[in-house]
């Protein structure tokens, strides 16, 4: 059974930074295309960043230039560095494969950007 565990969220002021982490059990992050998703209540979950083979990355236009996805193969951990955060980045953030696995949704980590 696959289980993704996200961490690193919190409350931050506009313009601030956070780094999210994701680990997995029953799954190998290192050799699969992975993504970070976010969801706001009442809205559809959206893919904000993905990383594939050869560390090729892609970003949603709304976060391009501010977020950076990476992974540490030694630690088997996926990261999302978020800089210049805006109030509209407030959401629950999840990691999953890209395309996502229906059984891969964890609890997520809440990111709140507010002054």
Rosetta blueprint (number, residue, H / E / L):
1 X L
2 X L
3 X E
4 X E
5 X E
6 X E
7 X E
8 X L
9 X L
10 X E
11 X E
12 X E
13 X L
14 X L
15 X L
16 X L
17 X L
18 X E
19 X E
20 X E
21 X E
22 X E
23 X E
24 X E
25 X E
26 X L
27 X L
28 X L
29 X L
30 X L
31 X L
32 X L
33 X L
34 X E
35 X E
36 X E
37 X E
38 X E
39 X E
40 X L
41 X L
42 X L
43 X L
44 X L
45 X L
46 X E
47 X E
48 X E
49 X E
50 X E
51 X E
52 X L
53 X H
54 X H
55 X H
56 X L
57 X E
58 X E
59 X E
60 X L
61 X L
62 X L
63 X L
64 X L
65 X L
66 X L
67 X E
68 X E
69 X E
70 X E
71 X E
72 X E
73 X L
74 X L
75 X L
76 X L
77 X E
78 X E
79 X E
80 X E
81 X E
82 X E
83 X L
84 X L
85 X L
86 X L
87 X H
88 X H
89 X H
90 X L
91 X E
92 X E
93 X E
94 X E
95 X E
96 X E
97 X E
98 X L
99 X L
100 X L
101 X L
102 X L
103 X L
104 X L
105 X L
106 X L
107 X L
108 X L
109 X E
110 X E
111 X E
112 X E
113 X E
114 X L
115 X L
